[in-house]
Amino acid sequence: MNKKEIQISGAEAEVMRVLWSADAPITAKDVCDTLKDKDWKYSTVATLFSRLEEKGAVTHEKRGRFFYYTPLISEEAYREQQTESLISKLYNGSVKNLITALLSTNPIPKDDLEEIKKKFDL
């Protein structure tokens, strides 16, 4: 793995999902408004952003009184990083073992299997 692995918590991941789905930098208030069902306070989201910034996942720019956050890692890059980590830690680096475990616990519908075959030219 070339880049430092970024470990984020479940709550931080929720904030990152909001950030990744935004078309432009966003504020902690924007996250609170998007995640209304969480009933998180502004200070909670600001703390999560602070932690994410320390981990190198986001950066911010101050505009007036507000901080606007931008991701430093794409959702795709984070997923790839976490997948590599999962395969390494749980499956001893074996993609075959991961796929075997997935298929034994979660059968793939025939339509999905056909789509996968086409994607990978199998």
N, C-alpha and C positions, 0 to 999 in steps of 0.2 A: 504494500500500500504506500503510495507516494506521499500523500498528505497525512497530517496528524488526524487520528480518528477522533471525531467529535461525539461525545456521549451526551445525549439530552434526555431529560426526564419526561414523563408522560405529559405533565402540564406544559413544559417547554415545547413539546412536540405540537400541542394544540395551538400555541402561539405561532409556531413556525408554519403550521398549515394555513393560518390566516394570512401570514406574511407572504407565503408562497403564492397564494391565490390573488393577492393584490396586484394591481397594475402599476402601482407607484409606491414610494415609501409611505409608511403608515405610522400612526402614533399609538400609544398605549390606550388612549380613549377609543380609537378605531377598533382595537381588539376587544375591548370591553363591550362596545356596541355590537360587534359581530357575535361574540360569545355570551349573549344575554342570559342564556340558560345556566351558565356557570355562576352568575351573580358574583363575579370577581370584582374587587375594588381596583381602582386605578393603581394604587400603590402595589398591589399584588402583581399586576401585569408589568409595571415598571421594574419590579424586582426580578421578574422572569426575564425581561429584556436585558437587564444588567448582567444576569448570570450567563445568558446566551452570548452577550458581547465578550465577557471574560473567556468564554470557551472558543471564541473565534467564529461563531455561527452568524452573527449579525454585526452591523456597524450602525452608527447614528449620525445625524446631522441636526444641529440646533437651528431652528427657524423661529425667531421671536422667542416665545416662552416654551415652545414645544420641541421635543425630540422626535425626529422622524427616522424610523428604522428601515433598513434594507438588508436582505439576506446576503451573506457572504458565501453560502453554499447552496446550490440548487437542490430542489427536492429529489431530483433524479440522482445526483451525486451522493446525497445523504443515504438514499435507499441502497445504492450500490455499496456504499461503505458498510452499512449495517448488514447487508446480505453477506458480504465477504467475511465480516466478523462472525456472523452466525454460523456460516459454513466452517470456518476455522475452529471456533470454540466447541460447537456441538457435534460436528460431523467430521472432525479430524481432517478438514480440508477437502473432503470428498463431496462433490456435487452429486454424484451417483447416490450416495447415502442420504443426502437431503431429499432428492427426488423420490427415492424409495420410501422414506418416512412420510413424505407428503401424500404419496399415492396410497399408502396403506391406511392412512387415517382420513383422507379426503378424496374419495374417488372423483375423477374428472369427468364431467358430462361429455358425451360423445361430440357434441358441437364444439366445445372448448378444445378437445383433443385434436379435432380436425384443423382448427384455427392455429393451434400450436405447431402442428406438422407443417402447415403452409408457411408459417413465419420462419421456421428453421429449415425449410426445404427437406423434410424427412420423408 
